[in-house]
Amino acid sequence: MNLAAPLEAKHAVLCEFPAQWFGDWHPAPRRQFYFQMSGELEVQVGDGEIRRFSAGSLILLDDISGKGHLTRVLGNTGVEAVFVQLAAMTGNAA
């Protein structure tokens, strides 16, 4: 088993996006991990690339400045997810 160094987390937020939900361009509010438990989501990033995510996806959201991304729920079912918001980084990262 391989383990990464522990990261300090500030909050864990449970989230449900309803079917057909759309979020216009926005940056992430803070560095956070996003774990998707159900449904299908499409995210467009600033360079125009479109990415799709489904149950089991784990993403580090770190686009905390600039244009950010837009998000849309695909299909007729919602998306259940967890955001794990990371503590602010201080000093030099190793």
Contacts in CASP RR format, 6 or more apart in sequence:
PFRMAT RR
TARGET T0000
AUTHOR 0000-0000-0000
METHOD contacts of the structure
MODEL  1
MNLAAPLEAKHAVLCEFPAQWFGDWHPAPRRQFYFQMSGELEVQVGDGEI
RRFSAGSLILLDDISGKGHLTRVLGNTGVEAVFVQLAAMTGNAA
5 94 0 8 1.000
7 86 0 8 1.000
7 87 0 8 1.000
8 86 0 8 1.000
8 87 0 8 1.000
9 84 0 8 1.000
9 85 0 8 1.000
9 86 0 8 1.000
9 87 0 8 1.000
10 30 0 8 1.000
10 85 0 8 1.000
10 86 0 8 1.000
10 87 0 8 1.000
10 88 0 8 1.000
11 83 0 8 1.000
11 84 0 8 1.000
11 85 0 8 1.000
12 82 0 8 1.000
12 83 0 8 1.000
12 84 0 8 1.000
12 85 0 8 1.000
13 82 0 8 1.000
13 83 0 8 1.000
13 84 0 8 1.000
13 85 0 8 1.000
14 80 0 8 1.000
14 81 0 8 1.000
14 82 0 8 1.000
15 80 0 8 1.000
15 81 0 8 1.000
15 82 0 8 1.000
15 83 0 8 1.000
16 78 0 8 1.000
16 79 0 8 1.000
16 80 0 8 1.000
16 81 0 8 1.000
17 41 0 8 1.000
17 71 0 8 1.000
17 73 0 8 1.000
17 78 0 8 1.000
17 79 0 8 1.000
17 81 0 8 1.000
18 73 0 8 1.000
18 78 0 8 1.000
19 73 0 8 1.000
19 75 0 8 1.000
19 76 0 8 1.000
19 77 0 8 1.000
19 78 0 8 1.000
20 73 0 8 1.000
20 75 0 8 1.000
20 76 0 8 1.000
21 71 0 8 1.000
21 72 0 8 1.000
21 73 0 8 1.000
21 78 0 8 1.000
21 79 0 8 1.000
22 70 0 8 1.000
22 71 0 8 1.000
22 72 0 8 1.000
22 73 0 8 1.000
23 70 0 8 1.000
23 71 0 8 1.000
23 72 0 8 1.000
24 70 0 8 1.000
25 67 0 8 1.000
25 68 0 8 1.000
25 69 0 8 1.000
25 70 0 8 1.000
26 68 0 8 1.000
26 69 0 8 1.000
26 70 0 8 1.000
27 63 0 8 1.000
27 64 0 8 1.000
27 65 0 8 1.000
27 66 0 8 1.000
27 67 0 8 1.000
27 68 0 8 1.000
27 69 0 8 1.000
28 61 0 8 1.000
28 62 0 8 1.000
28 63 0 8 1.000
28 64 0 8 1.000
28 68 0 8 1.000
28 69 0 8 1.000
29 64 0 8 1.000
29 85 0 8 1.000
30 64 0 8 1.000
30 85 0 8 1.000
30 86 0 8 1.000
30 88 0 8 1.000
31 60 0 8 1.000
31 61 0 8 1.000
31 62 0 8 1.000
31 64 0 8 1.000
31 85 0 8 1.000
31 86 0 8 1.000
31 89 0 8 1.000
32 60 0 8 1.000
32 61 0 8 1.000
32 83 0 8 1.000
32 84 0 8 1.000
32 85 0 8 1.000
32 86 0 8 1.000
33 58 0 8 1.000
33 59 0 8 1.000
33 60 0 8 1.000
33 61 0 8 1.000
33 83 0 8 1.000
33 84 0 8 1.000
33 86 0 8 1.000
34 57 0 8 1.000
34 58 0 8 1.000
34 59 0 8 1.000
34 60 0 8 1.000
34 61 0 8 1.000
34 81 0 8 1.000
34 82 0 8 1.000
34 83 0 8 1.000
35 56 0 8 1.000
35 57 0 8 1.000
35 58 0 8 1.000
35 81 0 8 1.000
35 82 0 8 1.000
35 84 0 8 1.000
36 53 0 8 1.000
36 54 0 8 1.000
36 55 0 8 1.000
36 56 0 8 1.000
36 57 0 8 1.000
36 58 0 8 1.000
36 59 0 8 1.000
36 79 0 8 1.000
36 80 0 8 1.000
36 81 0 8 1.000
37 55 0 8 1.000
37 56 0 8 1.000
37 80 0 8 1.000
37 81 0 8 1.000
37 82 0 8 1.000
38 55 0 8 1.000
38 77 0 8 1.000
38 78 0 8 1.000
38 79 0 8 1.000
38 80 0 8 1.000
39 54 0 8 1.000
39 55 0 8 1.000
39 73 0 8 1.000
39 74 0 8 1.000
39 75 0 8 1.000
39 77 0 8 1.000
39 78 0 8 1.000
39 79 0 8 1.000
39 80 0 8 1.000
40 52 0 8 1.000
40 53 0 8 1.000
40 54 0 8 1.000
40 73 0 8 1.000
40 74 0 8 1.000
40 75 0 8 1.000
40 79 0 8 1.000
41 52 0 8 1.000
41 53 0 8 1.000
41 54 0 8 1.000
41 57 0 8 1.000
41 71 0 8 1.000
41 72 0 8 1.000
41 73 0 8 1.000
41 74 0 8 1.000
41 79 0 8 1.000
42 50 0 8 1.000
42 51 0 8 1.000
42 52 0 8 1.000
42 53 0 8 1.000
42 71 0 8 1.000
42 72 0 8 1.000
42 73 0 8 1.000
42 74 0 8 1.000
43 50 0 8 1.000
43 51 0 8 1.000
43 52 0 8 1.000
43 53 0 8 1.000
43 69 0 8 1.000
43 70 0 8 1.000
43 71 0 8 1.000
44 50 0 8 1.000
44 51 0 8 1.000
44 69 0 8 1.000
44 70 0 8 1.000
45 51 0 8 1.000
45 63 0 8 1.000
45 68 0 8 1.000
45 69 0 8 1.000
46 63 0 8 1.000
46 67 0 8 1.000
46 68 0 8 1.000
46 69 0 8 1.000
52 74 0 8 1.000
53 59 0 8 1.000
61 83 0 8 1.000
63 69 0 8 1.000
73 79 0 8 1.000
END
